[in-house]
């Protein structure tokens, strides 16, 4: 007699997909009866038989012996028992039919004992691809032809494909989806090595999400938790940081806004973050970060060279002939003089710093700042474009290299380890015609509207950065 299913044999709602072939004349083993004896104790709620035209009688014998009503049984006929593609597609369609009927994939079992090897291979591939509960197989264990079942959980096999997807998501900066994939996996069903891999990848996704959101301290803590495991998994080697990264991150961690301690590494990190937003085609976010990097650069120069804080300027440190222009920046709420990007560079020029003069010479930089006011994440309603964001990146870089030596090389070395600056910037610069810039181009080609009625002039408002 065939042993009964030990685990979850009486679970309600189990559905079986069974491959069945023809019976060889004179065979001493009745494989169809063995299948019936294996299925009966499971008391399946549904049975789908995959058969060829010649093996349909064996399929009918199985469903008749189980006594299931017509709505709970189905025989799917495939044309060729030697076509892996057909067996795969037929099994896939039957699994999807069950899912549409409300069956959970974890309640589906593939019994692939009978049928040709090709049929079984195609059915197994489809079952693994859909993450069904398990695979079941009968083999003859003795001279009397008794059948011994082997139930195989496919969790470890499915986990491998999910790991690959999570790694791909991490490379694409989609840390939350990668994290969700790992957290939803049944770790208790995986091998010890897979469990270690899952924990390392989970820590990595958390860590890089922290760094991507400027939480450097949290990144270092999470990264150290998985660092020792990364060398054991080749697929994760691309996420290992270098000693240069570690030194730069340590410098960023020490940055303190209270004393205007803004190291070059912090400014570089903000620019690198902008490049990652460009990778995601989030132009508005990239421009915001580039604006902040340029602003921070001016803040650092004013503090380092003239002991001037841009969030509370001491007016006595401004040359007397220019004090009136900066007094106008005094806020009503706290009576402090606070400078934005433009005024910070204007003050640097007044004080004779070469970067201030460089900013004045960069007309395109100021033009982009003017255009930024029209963007939805500034003061307007229009979305930014990758084209404008790239132009802004070039202007900011040209400004920063005045004092940050080897800026581009340092930025590339400080970027996420799997991201190549030059390749990304080159790809982004090749914006196809009709892409996201098309809306702006159409807007620019609109015919001019008739002039509005002349209104009395009002005092000009001070420009905001």
ABEGO torsion letter per residue (X at the ends): XBBBBABGAABBGBBBBBBBBBBBBGBABBAAAAAAAAAAAAGBABBBBBBBAAAAAAAAAAAAAAGBBAAABBBBBBABAABAAAAAAAAAAAAAAAAAAGBBAAABBBBAABEBAAAAAAAAAAAAAAGBABBBBBBBABAAGBBBBBBBBAAAAAAAAAAAAAAAAAAAGBAAAAAAAAAABBAAABBAAAAAAAAAAAAAAAAAAAAAAGBAAAAAAAAAAAAAAAAABAAAAAABBBAAAAAAAAAAAABBAAAGBBBAAAAAAAAAAAAAAAAAGBAAAAAAAAAAAAAAAAAAAAAAAAGBBAABBBAAABBAAAAAAAAAABBAAAGBBBBBAAAAAAAAAAAGBAAAAAAAABAAAAAAAAAAAABAABABABBBBAAAAAAAAAAAAAAAAAABBGAAAAAAAABBAABBAAAAAAAAABBBBGBAAAAAAAAAABBBBBBBBBBBBBBBBBBBX
